[in-house]
Amino acid sequence: MRNLVRKIAFVGSVDRGVAESLREHGYRLEGMPGDSVVQLTAELYRLRPAVVHAREGHLKATLVSKLLDIPVLLQVSRADLGSLTARAARLATRTLCGGAAVREALLAAGAPAPTTCVLRSILDIDEDRRAAAVFPPMLDPAIRWVVAASPCDGPDRGHQDLLLAFLSLARTRPRLKLLISGQGVEASRLREQAAAAGMSNRVVVHAVCLEQLPSVFGRAAAVIAPSRTGSSPDPVPEALAAGAPVVATAIGSHPTWIREGRTGWLVPPRAPVALAARLAQVVDDPAGAKKVGENAQKAALELTAPRAIAQELARCYAAISRVPAQPYTGIYIPAPRRLQRA
C-alpha cells in the first residue's frame, strides 16, 4: 500500500527547506494566497487540504477554514500580536507561538490557553540577536541581574520561591539584584515582602516589553524559571536562544528544553533552598555559566534547523488533521472571471 501524501495549505511564505523535510513525513505544503478571502476560499475548496497552516493573514485564514470545516493551525510571532490575531486564535484549532513570552501576550489579548502552545523550533533567533544588541535602558551595567520573566498573576508562577532564594544569598553578594519583569496581582505583594526584608532597592518588579526581553536575557547573570506547575511555562526558550544561563524548575516543558548541566540547570519546584543553592553556584562561577549559556544558544540554533521544524510541525499536523479530509458541505464558489464564458 502506497503512503498517503497529506496536503497542507500554507498561507504565507513557504520555507523550501522545511517543505522538503516535511515530504519525508508524508506532507506536501501548498502555498495559498492570503490577501483575498474569495480567492483563498476557492483555492482551499479546490485543494481540500488536511490542515490549513496560516503564517500570515490569520483571521482571514481562520474564518475561511471554519467555513469549509478544515482544521486550522496558526503560527504567531511577536510581530503578529494584536486583537485580530487573538480573535483568530479563539477560532483556530491550535495556535503555535515561538516562545512562552509570545504565548503570554496572546493570552492577555484573549486567546484560549488550552489551544495556544509553545513550539520552540519556530523562534526567530536572528531577530532576537538583533534585539539583544540594544542595551536595555532599565538595567545598570554595573549591576549583576538575576531575571525572571513571567507575569505575577498567581502563586503558581513561583515568584515567592524565587524571592526567598534570592534573599538568602543577596546579603553576601552586594552587586546582585533581582528583576521580575512582569505585572499582576502578586506584584505589590512581592514588593512589600522585599521591603520588609530591607531589599526594596535590590528587588525590581516591573514589566518589560517583548522587544526588550532578548537584550535583558543576554545580559543577565542568570535567568530563573520558577514555575510551580507545568500549565504556566516560563520563557525558557527565549532565554536559551539568547545564551543566558537558565535555572528552571523540573516541571512541564522545562526538562525537554534543558539538558541538565549542559544547556542549563533543573531544580525541584517549590524548593527555595535548592533554588538558592543552584543560583549561588551559577552567579559565583560566571565563566562556567557563560559556557553553559553558549551551549544553550548552539542547541537552540540546532532546533530551528528546517529538519527540526518539520519534525515538530508533522506532529502538530498529525494531532489535528482529518485524513482523509472530510467532504465539504455544499457551498457555491463563483468561478474566476477568466474562466467564465462571455
C-alpha positions in Angstrom: 0.0 0.0 0.0 1.5 3.3 -1.0 2.0 6.1 1.5 -0.7 8.7 1.6 0.6 12.2 1.0 -1.4 14.8 3.0 -1.8 18.2 1.6 -1.2 21.2 3.8 -2.5 24.6 2.7 0.2 27.1 3.8 -0.9 30.8 4.0 2.3 32.8 3.8 5.9 32.4 2.6 6.9 28.7 2.4 10.4 27.8 3.6 11.8 25.5 0.9 13.9 23.6 3.4 11.0 23.0 5.8 8.8 22.0 2.9 11.3 19.4 1.6 11.8 18.0 5.1 8.0 17.7 5.6 7.8 15.5 2.5 9.8 12.8 4.4 6.9 12.8 6.9 4.2 12.5 4.3 3.1 16.1 4.0 3.1 18.4 1.0 2.9 22.2 1.5 0.8 24.1 -1.0 1.2 27.9 -1.0 -2.0 29.8 -0.7 -2.9 33.5 -1.4 -3.7 35.4 1.9 -4.8 38.8 0.6 -8.2 37.8 -0.9 -10.9 35.9 1.0 -12.7 34.9 -2.1 -9.5 33.6 -3.8 -8.4 31.8 -0.6 -11.8 30.1 -0.3 -11.7 29.0 -3.9 -8.2 27.6 -3.6 -9.0 25.7 -0.4 -12.2 24.3 -1.9 -10.2 23.1 -4.8 -7.2 21.7 -2.8 -9.2 20.1 0.0 -6.2 20.0 2.4 -5.9 18.1 5.6 -4.8 21.2 7.5 -4.6 25.0 6.9 -1.3 26.4 8.3 -1.5 30.2 8.5 1.7 32.1 8.9 0.1 35.4 8.0 -3.5 36.6 7.3 -4.5 34.7 10.5 -8.1 36.0 10.8 -8.9 35.6 7.1 -7.4 32.1 7.0 -9.3 31.1 10.2 -12.7 32.4 9.0 -12.4 30.6 5.7 -11.2 27.4 7.3 -14.1 27.4 9.7 -16.5 28.0 6.8 -15.1 24.9 5.0 -14.7 22.9 8.2 -10.9 22.4 7.8 -8.6 22.3 10.9 -6.5 25.4 11.0 -3.1 25.9 12.6 -1.9 29.5 13.4 1.8 30.3 13.7 2.3 33.6 15.6 5.4 35.7 16.3 5.9 38.9 18.2 5.2 41.0 15.1 1.7 39.4 14.8 0.4 40.2 18.3 -2.8 42.1 18.5 -6.5 41.9 18.9 -7.1 40.4 15.4 -4.6 37.6 16.0 -6.2 36.9 19.4 -9.6 36.7 17.8 -8.3 34.3 15.2 -6.7 32.2 17.9 -10.1 31.8 19.6 -11.4 30.2 16.4 -8.3 28.2 15.5 -7.8 24.5 16.1 -4.4 25.2 17.5 -2.1 28.2 17.8 1.7 27.9 17.8 3.9 30.5 19.5 7.7 30.7 19.1 8.2 31.3 22.8 6.3 31.5 26.1 6.5 35.3 26.2 4.6 35.5 22.9 2.1 33.0 24.3 1.6 35.1 27.5 1.0 38.2 25.4 -1.5 36.4 23.2 -3.4 35.0 26.3 -3.5 38.5 27.7 -5.2 39.6 24.5 -7.9 37.0 24.8 -6.5 33.8 23.2 -7.6 30.5 24.8 -4.9 28.8 26.9 -5.8 25.1 26.1 -5.1 25.5 22.3 -2.3 28.1 22.5 1.0 26.3 22.6 4.8 26.9 22.5 6.7 25.5 19.6 10.4 26.2 20.4 11.7 25.5 16.9 9.8 28.4 15.3 11.7 31.0 17.4 13.2 33.7 15.2 16.7 33.6 16.7 18.2 36.1 14.1 15.5 38.7 15.2 16.3 38.0 18.8 20.0 38.5 18.2 19.4 41.9 16.6 17.2 42.9 19.6 19.8 41.7 22.0 22.3 44.1 20.5 20.4 47.1 22.0 21.3 47.6 25.7 18.1 47.7 27.8 17.7 51.1 29.4 16.3 49.7 32.7 19.5 47.8 33.5 22.5 49.3 35.2 25.6 47.7 33.5 27.5 47.9 36.8 24.9 45.5 38.5 24.6 41.7 38.0 21.0 40.9 37.4 19.0 37.8 38.2 16.0 37.8 35.9 12.5 36.1 35.9 10.2 37.0 33.1 6.7 35.6 33.7 3.6 37.5 34.8 2.9 38.0 38.5 -0.6 36.7 38.1 -0.7 34.0 40.8 1.3 31.8 43.2 1.8 29.0 40.7 4.4 31.3 38.9 6.8 30.6 41.8 7.9 34.1 42.4 7.6 33.7 46.1 10.1 30.8 45.9 12.5 32.9 43.8 12.3 35.8 46.2 13.1 33.6 49.2 16.0 32.1 47.4 17.3 35.5 46.3 17.1 37.0 49.8 19.1 34.1 51.2 22.1 34.9 49.2 21.8 38.6 48.3 23.3 40.0 51.5 26.6 38.4 50.8 26.6 39.5 47.1 26.1 43.3 47.1 26.3 43.6 43.3 23.4 41.2 42.7 19.9 42.4 42.0 16.6 40.7 41.1 14.4 41.8 38.2 10.9 40.2 38.0 9.8 41.5 34.6 6.1 41.1 35.0 3.0 42.6 36.4 -0.1 41.2 38.0 -2.0 40.7 41.3 1.1 39.3 43.0 3.4 42.3 42.1 2.5 44.5 45.0 2.9 41.6 47.5 6.4 40.8 46.2 7.4 44.5 46.6 6.1 44.5 50.1 8.0 41.4 51.1 11.2 42.8 49.6 10.7 46.0 51.5 10.0 44.1 54.8 13.4 42.3 54.3 15.2 45.6 53.6 15.7 44.7 50.0 13.4 47.2 48.2 16.4 48.6 46.4 17.6 45.2 45.3 14.3 43.7 44.0 12.7 45.3 41.0 9.2 44.2 39.9 8.5 45.9 36.6 7.1 44.8 33.3 9.5 44.6 30.3 8.2 44.8 26.8 8.7 41.8 24.5 11.1 43.8 22.2 13.5 44.3 25.2 13.4 40.7 26.6 16.2 39.3 24.4 18.6 42.1 25.5 17.6 41.6 29.1 18.2 37.9 28.9 21.5 38.3 27.0 23.0 40.4 29.9 21.6 38.5 32.8 23.8 36.8 35.3 21.1 34.1 35.5 17.6 33.7 34.2 15.2 31.9 36.6 12.1 30.0 35.6 10.5 29.2 39.0 7.0 27.9 37.9 5.3 25.5 40.3 3.1 23.9 37.7 3.6 22.9 34.0 0.5 24.8 32.9 2.3 28.1 33.1 5.6 27.7 31.2 8.3 30.4 31.6 10.1 32.0 28.6 12.9 29.5 28.8 13.2 29.0 25.0 13.8 32.8 24.5 16.4 32.8 27.3 18.3 29.8 26.0 18.3 31.3 22.5 19.9 34.5 23.9 22.7 32.4 25.5 21.6 33.1 29.1 22.4 30.7 32.0 19.0 29.3 32.9 17.9 27.7 36.2 14.4 26.2 35.8 12.0 24.0 37.9 11.8 20.4 36.6 8.1 20.6 35.6 6.1 20.9 32.4 8.2 21.5 29.3 11.3 22.7 31.1 13.0 19.2 31.2 12.5 18.9 27.5 14.0 22.3 26.8 17.0 22.0 29.2 19.8 19.4 29.3 20.9 19.3 32.9 24.4 20.8 33.4 24.9 21.3 29.6 22.4 23.9 28.5 21.0 24.9 31.9 20.0 23.5 35.3 16.9 22.0 36.8 15.7 22.2 40.4 12.6 20.8 42.1 9.5 23.1 42.2 8.5 24.7 45.5 12.1 24.3 46.8 13.6 27.8 47.6 16.6 26.2 49.4 17.5 24.1 46.3 17.0 27.1 44.0 19.2 29.3 46.2 22.0 26.7 46.2 21.9 26.4 42.4 21.6 30.1 41.9 24.6 30.7 44.1 26.7 28.2 42.1 25.7 30.0 38.8 26.4 33.6 39.9 29.6 32.6 41.7 31.0 30.9 38.6 30.5 33.4 35.7 32.9 31.6 33.4 31.1 28.3 33.8 27.7 30.0 33.5 28.8 31.6 30.2 29.9 28.3 28.8 26.6 26.7 29.6 24.8 29.7 28.0 26.8 29.3 24.8 25.9 25.6 24.7 22.3 26.6 25.1 22.5 29.0 22.2 24.1 26.4 19.9 21.4 23.9 20.9 18.7 26.5 20.1 20.2 27.0 16.6 20.0 23.3 16.0 16.4 23.2 17.0 15.5 25.9 14.5 17.0 24.0 11.6 14.5 23.1 8.8 14.5 19.4 9.6 13.8 20.0 13.3 11.0 22.4 12.4 9.5 19.9 10.0 9.5 17.2 12.7 7.6 19.3 15.2 5.2 20.5 12.6 4.5 17.0 11.4 3.5 16.1 15.0 1.2 19.1 15.1 -0.4 18.2 11.8 -1.0 14.6 12.8 -2.7 15.7 16.0 -5.3 18.0 14.4 -5.7 16.8 10.8 -8.6 14.7 9.5 -7.4 12.1 7.0 -8.9 11.5 4.6 -10.3 15.1 4.5 -14.0 15.4 5.2 -16.0 16.2 2.1 -17.2 19.8 2.1 -20.8 20.7 2.5 -22.4 22.3 -0.4 -21.1 25.8 -1.0 -21.2 28.0 -4.1 -17.8 29.3 -5.1 -18.0 31.7 -8.1 -15.6 30.8 -10.9 -12.8 33.4 -11.7 -13.8 35.8 -14.5 -11.2 34.4 -16.8 -13.0 31.1 -16.7 -16.5 32.4 -17.2 -17.9 32.4 -20.7 -18.8 35.6 -22.2 
